[in-house]
Amino acid sequence: MIPIAQVLELLRGVGAQAEEERIAGGDHVVALDPNDLLPATQRLLEAYPELHLSAMTATQDEDGLSVLYHFWLGWGLSLRVAVPGEMGELPSILHVLPAADWYEREAHELYGIHFSGRPELSPLLTSQALGDQPPMRPEGDGE
Protein backbone atom coordinates (compact mmCIF):
# COMPACT_ATOMS: atom_id res chain seq x y z
CA MET A 1 0.00 0.00 0.00
CA ILE A 2 1.21 3.50 -0.82
CA PRO A 3 1.87 5.48 2.37
CA ILE A 4 0.07 8.81 2.85
CA ALA A 5 3.44 10.46 3.57
CA GLN A 6 4.54 9.62 0.01
CA VAL A 7 1.34 11.13 -1.43
CA LEU A 8 1.71 14.29 0.66
CA GLU A 9 5.32 14.66 -0.50
CA LEU A 10 4.20 14.31 -4.13
CA LEU A 11 1.47 16.95 -3.65
CA ARG A 12 3.89 19.34 -1.97
CA GLY A 13 6.26 18.77 -4.89
CA VAL A 14 3.81 20.59 -7.18
CA GLY A 15 3.70 23.51 -4.75
CA ALA A 16 0.55 22.44 -2.94
CA GLN A 17 0.27 23.45 0.68
CA ALA A 18 -1.22 20.02 1.37
CA GLU A 19 -2.57 19.68 4.89
CA GLU A 20 -3.77 16.22 5.84
CA GLU A 21 -6.43 15.17 8.32
CA ARG A 22 -7.64 11.68 9.05
CA ILE A 23 -11.32 10.90 9.15
CA ALA A 24 -13.39 8.03 10.50
CA GLY A 25 -12.69 4.77 8.74
CA GLY A 26 -9.04 5.63 8.14
CA ASP A 27 -9.49 7.65 4.97
CA HIS A 28 -7.33 10.71 4.44
CA VAL A 29 -8.46 14.21 3.52
CA VAL A 30 -5.93 16.66 2.08
CA ALA A 31 -6.82 20.36 1.89
CA LEU A 32 -5.62 22.05 -1.30
CA ASP A 33 -5.72 25.57 -2.65
CA PRO A 34 -7.93 25.84 -5.76
CA ASN A 35 -4.88 26.78 -7.88
CA ASP A 36 -3.18 23.53 -6.88
CA LEU A 37 -6.09 21.24 -7.81
CA LEU A 38 -5.30 20.65 -11.48
CA PRO A 39 -1.51 20.19 -11.16
CA ALA A 40 -2.01 18.00 -8.09
CA THR A 41 -4.51 15.79 -9.92
CA GLN A 42 -2.21 15.52 -12.95
CA ARG A 43 0.73 14.59 -10.75
CA LEU A 44 -1.27 11.98 -8.82
CA LEU A 45 -2.40 10.35 -12.06
CA GLU A 46 1.14 10.31 -13.45
CA ALA A 47 2.56 8.75 -10.30
CA TYR A 48 -0.33 6.37 -9.60
CA PRO A 49 -2.08 5.24 -12.80
CA GLU A 50 -4.36 2.99 -10.72
CA LEU A 51 -5.86 6.06 -9.03
CA HIS A 52 -9.51 6.58 -9.85
CA LEU A 53 -12.15 9.15 -8.97
CA SER A 54 -14.82 7.42 -6.88
CA ALA A 55 -17.03 10.45 -6.29
CA MET A 56 -17.04 14.21 -6.03
CA THR A 57 -19.02 15.94 -3.28
CA ALA A 58 -19.91 19.61 -2.92
CA THR A 59 -20.71 20.76 0.60
CA GLN A 60 -21.98 24.00 2.11
CA ASP A 61 -21.24 24.61 5.78
CA GLU A 62 -20.34 27.46 8.13
CA ASP A 63 -16.91 27.72 6.48
CA GLY A 64 -18.46 28.17 3.04
CA LEU A 65 -18.65 26.04 -0.04
CA SER A 66 -16.10 23.33 -0.75
CA VAL A 67 -15.66 20.36 -3.04
CA LEU A 68 -14.20 17.01 -2.06
CA TYR A 69 -12.64 14.88 -4.79
CA HIS A 70 -12.80 11.29 -3.49
CA PHE A 71 -10.11 9.05 -4.95
CA TRP A 72 -9.30 5.41 -4.38
CA LEU A 73 -5.69 4.31 -4.20
CA GLY A 74 -6.07 1.09 -2.25
CA TRP A 75 -7.34 3.43 0.48
CA GLY A 76 -9.51 6.53 0.47
CA LEU A 77 -7.93 9.87 -0.44
CA SER A 78 -10.06 13.00 -0.66
CA LEU A 79 -8.79 16.34 -1.89
CA ARG A 80 -10.77 19.15 -0.20
CA VAL A 81 -10.84 22.43 -2.11
CA ALA A 82 -12.56 25.55 -0.76
CA VAL A 83 -14.57 27.29 -3.47
CA PRO A 84 -13.44 30.93 -3.57
CA GLY A 85 -15.71 33.93 -3.91
CA GLU A 86 -19.43 34.51 -4.18
CA MET A 87 -19.88 32.97 -7.62
CA GLY A 88 -17.57 30.06 -6.87
CA GLU A 89 -15.19 28.87 -9.58
CA LEU A 90 -12.74 25.99 -9.63
CA PRO A 91 -10.54 24.67 -12.43
CA SER A 92 -12.04 21.71 -14.23
CA ILE A 93 -10.13 18.43 -14.06
CA LEU A 94 -12.18 17.01 -16.96
CA HIS A 95 -9.38 17.06 -19.54
CA VAL A 96 -7.05 15.00 -17.32
CA LEU A 97 -9.76 12.87 -15.73
CA PRO A 98 -12.82 12.36 -17.95
CA ALA A 99 -14.66 10.65 -15.07
CA ALA A 100 -15.12 14.11 -13.54
CA ASP A 101 -17.59 15.15 -16.25
CA TRP A 102 -20.91 14.33 -14.64
CA TYR A 103 -19.64 15.15 -11.14
CA GLU A 104 -18.69 18.68 -12.22
CA ARG A 105 -22.00 19.13 -14.03
CA GLU A 106 -23.90 17.98 -10.94
CA ALA A 107 -21.94 20.35 -8.63
CA HIS A 108 -22.62 23.19 -11.06
CA GLU A 109 -26.30 22.40 -11.30
CA LEU A 110 -26.96 21.92 -7.58
CA TYR A 111 -24.49 24.39 -6.03
CA GLY A 112 -23.78 26.88 -8.82
CA ILE A 113 -20.05 26.12 -8.89
CA HIS A 114 -18.43 27.10 -12.19
CA PHE A 115 -15.64 24.90 -13.53
CA SER A 116 -13.29 26.84 -15.77
CA GLY A 117 -11.71 25.24 -18.82
CA ARG A 118 -14.49 22.84 -19.75
CA PRO A 119 -16.77 22.95 -22.78
CA GLU A 120 -20.22 23.02 -21.16
CA LEU A 121 -22.12 22.45 -17.95
CA SER A 122 -25.56 21.38 -19.14
CA PRO A 123 -28.06 20.22 -16.47
CA LEU A 124 -28.27 16.56 -15.54
CA LEU A 125 -30.88 16.41 -12.80
CA THR A 126 -33.10 19.45 -12.56
CA SER A 127 -35.57 21.20 -14.77
CA GLN A 128 -34.73 24.57 -16.29
CA ALA A 129 -37.98 25.69 -14.63
CA LEU A 130 -36.13 25.97 -11.30
CA GLY A 131 -34.55 29.22 -12.47
CA ASP A 132 -31.08 30.50 -11.70
CA GLN A 133 -30.90 29.73 -7.97
CA PRO A 134 -28.96 26.50 -7.38
CA PRO A 135 -31.25 24.32 -5.23
CA MET A 136 -28.59 23.33 -2.66
CA ARG A 137 -27.40 26.89 -1.95
CA PRO A 138 -29.12 29.13 0.58
CA GLU A 139 -31.27 31.89 -0.96
CA GLY A 140 -29.12 34.84 -2.02
CA ASP A 141 -25.86 32.83 -1.88
CA GLY A 142 -24.23 32.21 -5.24
CA GLU A 143 -25.67 32.95 -8.65
Backbone bond lengths (Angstrom), bond angles and torsions (degrees), N, CA, C in turn:
res aa  C-N    CA-C-N  psi(-1)  N-CA   C-N-CA  omega(-1)  CA-C   N-CA-C  phi
1 M - - - 1.451 - - 1.540 108.74 -
2 I 1.291 115.41 142.43 1.466 122.18 -179.56 1.525 108.76 -77.74
3 P 1.322 118.30 124.66 1.466 120.04 -178.71 1.536 111.96 -73.06
4 I 1.329 115.97 144.70 1.466 121.40 179.04 1.525 110.91 -58.71
5 A 1.319 118.24 -33.91 1.466 120.58 179.09 1.525 111.18 -59.50
6 Q 1.322 117.34 -37.76 1.467 122.08 178.36 1.529 110.34 -66.56
7 V 1.320 117.41 -40.85 1.466 122.05 178.95 1.524 110.35 -66.49
8 L 1.332 116.96 -43.23 1.469 120.16 178.44 1.520 111.16 -62.57
9 E 1.326 117.15 -40.65 1.465 121.10 177.75 1.526 110.70 -61.60
10 L 1.328 116.65 -42.97 1.464 121.70 178.23 1.534 109.95 -61.29
11 L 1.329 117.58 -46.21 1.467 121.10 -179.66 1.528 111.34 -64.03
12 R 1.297 117.06 -40.10 1.474 120.58 178.22 1.521 110.58 -68.29
13 G 1.327 117.05 -25.76 1.457 121.77 178.09 1.522 113.20 -66.65
14 V 1.324 118.02 -21.18 1.468 121.12 175.75 1.525 110.68 -96.61
15 G 1.334 116.03 11.15 1.459 120.24 177.61 1.509 114.41 92.90
16 A 1.321 117.29 0.09 1.463 120.21 -178.34 1.524 110.21 -70.07
17 Q 1.299 115.36 137.03 1.461 121.45 172.72 1.530 106.94 -87.93
18 A 1.321 115.96 64.38 1.461 122.29 -172.95 1.521 110.50 -70.69
19 E 1.315 115.58 120.51 1.458 122.03 176.78 1.519 107.40 -116.71
20 E 1.332 116.30 123.80 1.456 120.63 -173.73 1.512 111.13 -102.44
21 E 1.332 115.16 142.53 1.457 121.94 169.70 1.519 106.86 -133.23
22 R 1.294 115.88 152.17 1.462 120.35 179.05 1.512 108.54 -104.04
23 I 1.300 117.00 139.59 1.456 120.07 179.86 1.524 109.99 -118.04
24 A 1.314 115.77 170.53 1.461 121.23 -179.18 1.517 110.36 -51.90
25 G 1.306 116.19 140.66 1.454 120.75 179.97 1.519 113.04 90.19
26 G 1.337 117.44 -4.30 1.448 120.80 176.43 1.507 115.95 88.14
27 D 1.329 118.22 -0.36 1.458 120.05 176.73 1.523 110.22 -70.06
28 H 1.317 115.33 160.10 1.458 121.11 -178.49 1.527 109.60 -115.60
29 V 1.320 115.28 139.43 1.457 121.74 175.46 1.519 107.01 -118.43
30 V 1.330 116.41 129.99 1.460 121.60 -179.98 1.522 107.56 -120.17
31 A 1.336 115.71 121.14 1.466 120.92 178.45 1.522 109.12 -81.11
32 L 1.338 115.92 131.13 1.457 122.07 179.47 1.517 109.94 -127.56
33 D 1.309 116.06 150.55 1.451 122.82 170.12 1.528 107.48 -72.89
34 P 1.347 117.67 144.84 1.476 118.87 179.57 1.528 114.17 -53.96
35 N 1.323 117.64 -35.00 1.472 120.67 179.88 1.524 113.17 -68.77
36 D 1.319 116.68 -18.04 1.466 120.81 -179.50 1.528 113.00 -93.35
37 L 1.335 117.27 -9.46 1.464 120.57 -174.30 1.526 112.89 -59.37
38 L 1.306 118.46 -53.72 1.460 121.35 -176.04 1.527 112.02 -65.09
39 P 1.347 119.96 -50.68 1.473 117.63 178.67 1.528 112.84 -63.98
40 A 1.324 117.23 -33.22 1.467 119.68 178.35 1.522 110.70 -66.58
41 T 1.327 117.10 -42.68 1.463 121.01 178.92 1.528 110.52 -64.30
42 Q 1.336 116.61 -43.75 1.467 120.05 178.17 1.523 110.69 -59.33
43 R 1.315 116.01 -45.94 1.466 120.99 -177.67 1.526 111.63 -64.80
44 L 1.344 116.50 -41.24 1.460 120.01 177.60 1.527 111.15 -61.18
45 L 1.321 116.52 -43.32 1.467 120.32 -179.73 1.529 112.36 -67.05
46 E 1.324 116.52 -35.88 1.467 119.82 177.05 1.525 111.00 -66.40
47 A 1.321 116.32 -43.05 1.460 121.05 -176.24 1.527 112.56 -77.81
48 Y 1.329 116.41 -32.62 1.462 121.44 -175.02 1.531 109.51 -131.59
49 P 1.316 118.46 82.14 1.466 121.11 -177.70 1.529 113.45 -59.95
50 E 1.335 116.82 -21.78 1.465 120.21 179.17 1.532 113.06 -77.89
51 L 1.303 116.79 -8.07 1.467 121.92 178.96 1.522 110.09 -61.86
52 H 1.325 116.49 134.77 1.460 117.96 174.27 1.534 110.27 -139.28
53 L 1.312 114.36 152.32 1.460 122.16 179.10 1.520 107.98 -83.08
54 S 1.328 116.19 115.29 1.462 121.44 -179.24 1.517 111.93 -85.63
55 A 1.327 115.89 -37.11 1.462 121.62 -178.48 1.517 108.53 -167.17
56 M 1.306 114.96 167.58 1.463 121.91 175.09 1.522 105.33 -138.71
57 T 1.318 117.37 128.81 1.455 121.87 -174.53 1.519 110.46 -125.83
58 A 1.324 116.64 126.79 1.463 120.95 171.56 1.516 107.32 -96.51
59 T 1.323 116.14 139.44 1.459 120.73 179.03 1.521 109.80 -135.36
60 Q 1.315 114.94 146.52 1.469 122.38 176.07 1.516 106.06 -121.61
61 D 1.337 116.84 120.36 1.461 120.54 176.54 1.522 109.07 -140.76
62 E 1.325 116.44 -168.57 1.469 120.14 -177.05 1.526 113.34 -61.71
63 D 1.326 117.32 -21.94 1.468 121.36 178.47 1.519 112.30 -86.27
64 G 1.329 117.52 -6.33 1.452 121.38 -179.01 1.512 111.64 112.81
65 L 1.299 114.31 -161.29 1.458 121.92 -176.45 1.525 109.37 -94.26
66 S 1.313 116.49 136.61 1.461 120.17 175.14 1.525 109.46 -145.19
67 V 1.321 114.27 161.74 1.460 121.07 178.50 1.522 107.49 -123.90
68 L 1.329 114.61 135.21 1.459 121.19 175.08 1.518 108.23 -110.42
69 Y 1.319 115.83 125.97 1.456 123.30 176.58 1.525 105.73 -100.36
70 H 1.327 117.42 109.28 1.461 122.98 -174.96 1.534 109.38 -94.06
71 F 1.308 114.74 114.08 1.465 121.34 179.32 1.523 110.28 -110.35
72 W 1.315 115.38 157.35 1.461 121.47 173.91 1.510 108.25 -119.97
73 L 1.322 114.60 128.58 1.464 122.21 -178.18 1.527 108.77 -138.38
74 G 1.327 115.78 39.67 1.457 120.56 -171.39 1.516 110.05 86.03
75 W 1.295 116.12 -10.55 1.466 126.85 175.50 1.525 106.91 -158.91
76 G 1.311 116.74 161.74 1.457 121.30 -175.74 1.519 113.14 -78.79
77 L 1.312 115.74 129.40 1.463 123.10 176.05 1.527 107.34 -131.14
78 S 1.318 115.71 120.56 1.468 120.30 177.33 1.517 109.35 -117.15
79 L 1.324 115.53 131.55 1.457 121.39 174.09 1.518 106.84 -97.79
80 R 1.336 117.54 118.42 1.460 122.39 -179.92 1.532 108.43 -99.55
81 V 1.337 115.29 124.91 1.460 120.76 -178.21 1.526 108.09 -126.49
82 A 1.329 116.38 120.00 1.465 120.76 175.91 1.523 108.31 -72.26
83 V 1.328 115.85 135.51 1.460 121.24 -179.39 1.524 107.64 -86.50
84 P 1.332 117.79 116.77 1.467 120.04 -175.63 1.536 112.70 -78.40
85 G 1.305 114.75 148.70 1.466 121.16 169.87 1.505 115.55 73.78
86 E 1.320 114.10 168.69 1.463 122.59 -179.60 1.521 112.61 -61.43
87 M 1.323 116.88 -48.15 1.456 120.47 -175.25 1.523 111.93 -79.52
88 G 1.307 118.10 -21.13 1.444 122.13 175.90 1.517 115.38 65.35
89 E 1.333 116.48 105.13 1.457 120.45 178.44 1.515 109.22 -137.42
90 L 1.324 114.83 134.89 1.454 122.60 174.99 1.523 108.29 -127.63
91 P 1.326 117.10 156.55 1.468 118.49 174.24 1.524 109.33 -70.99
92 S 1.303 116.32 141.73 1.456 120.99 175.83 1.527 108.99 -76.30
93 I 1.335 115.56 143.11 1.467 120.05 173.29 1.530 110.46 -105.54
94 L 1.333 116.07 10.55 1.470 122.35 -175.96 1.530 112.81 -55.50
95 H 1.329 118.00 -43.32 1.469 118.06 -174.50 1.525 113.50 -72.76
96 V 1.327 118.69 -16.64 1.474 120.06 174.80 1.525 111.54 -103.38
97 L 1.330 115.97 -18.17 1.453 120.92 -178.14 1.531 109.02 -144.26
98 P 1.339 116.71 86.13 1.467 120.60 -175.67 1.534 114.10 -55.65
99 A 1.325 117.77 -23.91 1.469 120.74 178.70 1.523 112.47 -62.23
100 A 1.315 117.90 -15.27 1.468 121.45 -179.45 1.525 112.68 -77.34
101 D 1.312 118.42 -9.96 1.463 121.84 -173.19 1.519 113.46 -51.80
102 W 1.302 117.75 -63.49 1.463 119.75 -175.44 1.527 111.37 -68.61
103 Y 1.312 117.79 -32.41 1.471 120.09 177.77 1.532 110.68 -62.30
104 E 1.328 116.92 -44.92 1.464 119.96 178.74 1.526 110.79 -65.33
105 R 1.302 116.77 -41.07 1.471 120.03 179.10 1.530 110.59 -62.88
106 E 1.313 116.86 -41.30 1.464 121.20 178.77 1.536 110.86 -64.24
107 A 1.340 117.54 -45.47 1.468 120.97 179.49 1.525 110.61 -63.16
108 H 1.323 116.43 -36.63 1.464 119.98 177.00 1.524 110.47 -66.24
109 E 1.292 115.95 -46.78 1.462 121.25 -176.54 1.532 112.28 -65.39
110 L 1.317 117.63 -44.12 1.460 120.83 -174.51 1.523 114.26 -87.64
111 Y 1.338 117.42 -29.95 1.467 121.03 -175.81 1.519 113.64 -117.60
112 G 1.320 118.54 -8.51 1.458 121.00 179.79 1.511 114.29 76.73
113 I 1.322 117.88 18.52 1.467 121.71 179.39 1.527 107.96 -77.59
114 H 1.320 116.17 130.09 1.466 120.92 176.31 1.525 108.33 -94.62
115 F 1.312 115.96 139.76 1.464 121.77 178.81 1.521 107.60 -116.50
116 S 1.320 115.34 108.18 1.460 120.44 -176.58 1.520 110.78 -73.80
117 G 1.349 115.03 147.18 1.453 120.76 175.48 1.515 114.96 86.50
118 R 1.314 117.57 15.63 1.468 119.35 177.45 1.522 109.51 -122.18
119 P 1.316 117.74 154.99 1.463 120.59 -171.47 1.519 115.24 -66.89
120 E 1.323 119.05 -43.28 1.459 120.26 -177.12 1.522 110.16 -158.66
121 L 1.321 114.71 161.21 1.461 120.54 179.03 1.529 109.51 -132.34
122 S 1.317 116.92 54.95 1.462 120.13 -177.30 1.531 110.78 -67.28
123 P 1.335 116.84 149.07 1.471 121.43 -177.55 1.533 113.16 -62.51
124 L 1.313 114.81 145.43 1.459 121.68 176.48 1.524 111.76 -110.18
125 L 1.329 116.66 -36.59 1.454 120.54 -166.21 1.522 115.59 -116.00
126 T 1.305 117.44 -33.13 1.455 119.77 -170.54 1.517 111.97 -108.33
127 S 1.295 114.46 163.00 1.454 121.37 177.68 1.527 109.19 -83.59
128 Q 1.312 116.68 147.41 1.463 121.25 175.24 1.526 110.21 -61.25
129 A 1.338 117.17 -19.12 1.460 121.77 -178.72 1.527 112.58 -66.09
130 L 1.325 118.38 -13.86 1.457 120.60 178.81 1.523 112.45 -70.37
131 G 1.308 117.73 -17.11 1.460 120.56 -179.57 1.509 112.01 86.48
132 D 1.344 114.82 -160.09 1.458 120.57 -173.83 1.523 114.51 -87.53
133 Q 1.320 118.46 -17.59 1.466 120.89 -177.08 1.524 110.47 -75.90
134 P 1.337 117.40 116.42 1.478 119.04 176.36 1.532 109.80 -60.29
135 P 1.313 119.01 131.07 1.459 121.29 -172.77 1.527 116.14 -64.46
136 M 1.324 118.61 -22.63 1.472 120.24 -178.65 1.525 113.21 -95.57
137 R 1.321 117.82 1.30 1.465 121.06 178.80 1.525 109.01 -102.03
138 P 1.337 116.62 142.09 1.464 118.84 176.28 1.523 110.57 -59.44
139 E 1.318 116.69 148.40 1.473 122.59 178.44 1.523 110.18 -50.87
140 G 1.314 115.92 132.24 1.474 120.88 177.92 1.523 114.14 82.83
141 D 1.322 118.45 0.00 1.464 121.99 -179.59 1.520 107.70 -109.71
142 G 1.294 117.57 115.53 1.467 120.91 178.44 1.506 111.17 108.69
143 E 1.327 115.28 -136.78 1.465 121.13 -172.36 1.498 112.12 -62.12
